[in-house]
Amino acid sequence: MAGPSRLGGVLLGFVILALLIAGNVWAFHAVAHTSYLVWYLRNGATIALAASFVGLIWDGVTLRDDLLSAHPLVYLRGCVGLLSVFFYSVSVHLTSPIQGTTGTELGPGSIVGALFDALLSLLALLVIGVVVLAWLLVVAPLNYFITLVSGSLARQELRGQLLRAIVVPRGAGIELATQARGLELPQNAVDVSLARKPFAVTQAITSLVLWLATWTLALSH
């Protein structure tokens, strides 16, 4: 996706991130009586690890490139885009609970069951929506600075800089080989490149970085 490249866009991105971080510092101190940075260090690794599993499924979405970008405004655009995609997908579940049901299924029990499932689904979506919004406002600002480090491998992959590592079965064994990006995989070959899932591997590295930071902080005390 094309994005801003001028210095003004970079500065605007950093200003927005700084405002979000400052707001979180104040809110955590005033409401929770704790440090925003300490909370992030303690919980960020778990959040990133969970996101890495989501990324195994979601990694093909174009917005992943924005979420891995070193450009702060492009990164923020990816965050807002992710929120937009989520709430758009939620809107599908807010249609009539009996829409798409055939006439033979519209007995009293079926209608009650459909309404019951619709209510529980709505509650689940509300909880997920709050979590996603909280991620955008609370986790994403500091996550940008960790991604600058943890996303370097993924950004190389997205730029096509890395060779593809492949495994090719040969009789009872295997053959290890490398291949340039863009070439078709040999028959029966498997791509085992570390960064073949850029978003997922970045979140996994982020989790590791934050775990090491938390461990170092604990040792220092």
SULPEHU-V572812 format. One record per residue. RES is the residue in one small letter. SS is DSSP state (~ for helix, > for strand, _ for the rest). Layout:
# SULPEHU-V572812
((RES;SS) (RES;SS))
This chain:
# SULPEHU-V572812
((m;_) (a;_) (g;_) (p;_) (s;_) (r;_) (l;~) (g;~) (g;~) (v;~) (l;~) (l;~) (g;~) (f;~) (v;~) (i;~) (l;~) (a;~) (l;~) (l;~) (i;~) (a;~) (g;~) (n;~) (v;~) (w;~) (a;~) (f;~) (h;~) (a;~) (v;~) (a;~) (h;_) (t;_) (s;_) (y;~) (l;~) (v;~) (w;~) (y;~) (l;~) (r;~) (n;~) (g;~) (a;~) (t;~) (i;~) (a;~) (l;~) (a;~) (a;~) (s;~) (f;~) (v;~) (g;~) (l;~) (i;~) (w;~) (d;_) (g;_) (v;_) (t;_) (l;~) (r;~) (d;~) (d;~) (l;~) (l;_) (s;_) (a;_) (h;_) (p;~) (l;~) (v;~) (y;~) (l;~) (r;~) (g;~) (c;~) (v;~) (g;~) (l;~) (l;~) (s;~) (v;~) (f;~) (f;~) (y;~) (s;~) (v;~) (s;~) (v;~) (h;_) (l;_) (t;_) (s;_) (p;_) (i;_) (q;_) (g;_) (t;_) (t;_) (g;~) (t;~) (e;~) (l;_) (g;_) (p;~) (g;~) (s;~) (i;~) (v;~) (g;~) (a;~) (l;~) (f;~) (d;~) (a;~) (l;~) (l;~) (s;~) (l;~) (l;~) (a;~) (l;~) (l;~) (v;~) (i;~) (g;~) (v;~) (v;~) (v;~) (l;~) (a;~) (w;~) (l;~) (l;~) (v;~) (v;~) (a;~) (p;~) (l;~) (n;~) (y;~) (f;~) (i;~) (t;~) (l;~) (v;~) (s;~) (g;_) (s;~) (l;~) (a;~) (r;~) (q;~) (e;~) (l;~) (r;_) (g;_) (q;_) (l;_) (l;_) (r;>) (a;>) (i;>) (v;>) (v;>) (p;>) (r;>) (g;_) (a;_) (g;>) (i;>) (e;>) (l;>) (a;>) (t;>) (q;>) (a;_) (r;_) (g;_) (l;_) (e;_) (l;_) (p;_) (q;_) (n;_) (a;_) (v;>) (d;>) (v;_) (s;_) (l;_) (a;_) (r;_) (k;_) (p;~) (f;~) (a;~) (v;~) (t;~) (q;~) (a;~) (i;~) (t;~) (s;~) (l;~) (v;~) (l;~) (w;~) (l;~) (a;~) (t;~) (w;~) (t;~) (l;~) (a;~) (l;~) (s;~) (h;_))
